[in-house]
Amino acid sequence: MPRKTLASFKVEYQQLMNEKGDVDEKVAAIDPEFAKRCYELMTLVRVFDAKAVAMQRQGRIGTYASVLGQEAAQVGSALALQESDYLLPTYREAGALIARDSPMHQLLQYFGGDERGSAYEEGINNFPIAIPISSQIPHATGIGWAMRLKGHKAAALVYFGDGASSRGDFHEAINIAAVMKANAVFFCQNNQYAISLPRERQTLAESIAQKAISYGVEGLQVDGNDVLGVHKAVSDALQKAYTGKGPTLIEAYTFRLGDHTTSDDAKKYRDPKLVEQWQKRDPLARLRVYLRQKMLWDEDYEKSLLERCAKKVEDAVVRYESTPAAPLTDMFDYHYAQLPQNLAEQRREVM
Ligand SMILES: Cc1ncc(C[n+]2csc(CCOP(=O)(O)OP(=O)(O)O)c2C)c(N)n1
């Protein structure tokens, strides 16, 4: 029986700066000073990340999820936000959170098991870190819908991994966001693995971006190691959201260079050659080449930048470690409006 084509679709890929640091200025004009700002933040994130991993090894914080390799995806996306927008992170978003003004000592508190790490000052619209996979995605739909109903020029940017895009919450959230034209941007960092599960064993879809199509949403894949390309894609999606044109799904194609968390050993399931290949695509390295071409980078600048970053991180560590411990009752105080009786009894015991 002959069949006719009902619809056909395409999935687009966007890159502004290639691996060699060359920029396609036809796509977008680049402000070199902005590129430098991105580089400085990405360097700060890398220094913080290395310190956090080391501190976990020394027993000074609990389990930590490294951002190594994903700095461009996180900094580029977070810098696209306006103050009034909302950022909804997972456990892997230290980079986005630092770029969006979450104080680093609070990140250490969070990973040190201190609830005060999630209590940001008024005016920082960053949600608490979500550990249950995908649970934060419907929240972004809700916020984005509320922004639309209130007529606010603000949107929700929600982060999640490739693994999360296989869960129901993702599909429900993006479907209803599309129907309600919620001011939401769904930002998937496809770092190729969900713990030890490679992307191709988790979904047969050739891209995560194309999952948008079934919900009538625009889906776009960007080079996740290209900070300027990510920034452009997220800025465009936010503009679209502010003007009532609905949500966008952006897949930042990247790679997790470290372990899943400090409790993992990726050498057990990942070919070191693959890691080597991706190390050559280091998001900081390509930006360095670009900045050098623009006479904005040299060895002395790098040295002083690393020193400045180390000092900021060290100050955050001192603040974290010199803050008196949180009261033990904190572990009971944030989950229930009214504590069940058995927990109320336990709470009395620790007082
Ligand atoms: C609801 C739920 N199921 C299982 C887990 C255990 N878990 C923690 S991380 C993870 C993989 C997530 O992979 P992905 O979404 O790709 O994000 P990534 O860690 O790679 O950034 C799983 C299954 C969890 N945290 N929450």
The ligand as a Tripos MOL2 file, in Angstrom:
@<TRIPOS>MOLECULE
LIG
   26    27     1     0     0
SMALL
NO_CHARGES

@<TRIPOS>ATOM
      1 C1         14.8950    9.1880   40.2590 C.3       1 LIG1
      2 C2         16.3150    8.7410   40.3320 C.ar      1 LIG1
      3 N1         16.6800    7.5300   39.8840 N.ar      1 LIG1
      4 C3         17.9700    7.1330   39.9420 C.ar      1 LIG1
      5 C4         18.9220    7.9550   40.4700 C.ar      1 LIG1
      6 C5         20.3740    7.5120   40.5270 C.3       1 LIG1
      7 N2         21.1790    8.2940   39.5850 N.ar      1 LIG1
      8 C6         21.9670    9.2880   40.0020 C.ar      1 LIG1
      9 S1         22.7580   10.0390   38.7370 S.2       1 LIG1
     10 C7         22.0330    9.0320   37.5980 C.ar      1 LIG1
     11 C8         22.3550    9.1830   36.1230 C.3       1 LIG1
     12 C9         21.9210   10.4770   35.5420 C.3       1 LIG1
     13 O1         22.4690   10.6470   34.2600 O.3       1 LIG1
     14 P1         22.2250   11.9420   33.4260 P.3       1 LIG1
     15 O2         20.8050   12.3770   33.5250 O.co2     1 LIG1
     16 O3         22.7490   11.6940   32.0550 O.co2     1 LIG1
     17 O4         23.0860   13.0650   34.1660 O.3       1 LIG1
     18 P2         24.6480   13.1530   34.4740 P.3       1 LIG1
     19 O5         24.8730   12.5610   35.8330 O.co2     1 LIG1
     20 O6         25.3810   12.4480   33.4000 O.co2     1 LIG1
     21 O7         24.9630   14.6160   34.4980 O.co2     1 LIG1
     22 C10        21.1910    8.1170   38.2110 C.ar      1 LIG1
     23 C11        20.4330    7.0810   37.5060 C.3       1 LIG1
     24 C12        18.5100    9.2160   40.9530 C.ar      1 LIG1
     25 N3         19.3620   10.1020   41.4460 N.pl3     1 LIG1
     26 N4         17.2080    9.5930   40.8520 N.ar      1 LIG1
@<TRIPOS>BOND
     1     1     2 1
     2     2     3 ar
     3     2    26 ar
     4     3     4 ar
     5     4     5 ar
     6     5     6 1
     7     5    24 ar
     8     6     7 1
     9     7     8 ar
    10     7    22 ar
    11     8     9 ar
    12     9    10 ar
    13    10    11 1
    14    10    22 ar
    15    11    12 1
    16    12    13 1
    17    13    14 1
    18    14    15 2
    19    14    16 1
    20    14    17 1
    21    17    18 1
    22    18    19 2
    23    18    20 1
    24    18    21 1
    25    22    23 1
    26    24    25 1
    27    24    26 ar
@<TRIPOS>SUBSTRUCTURE
     1 LIG1         1 GROUP 0 **** ****
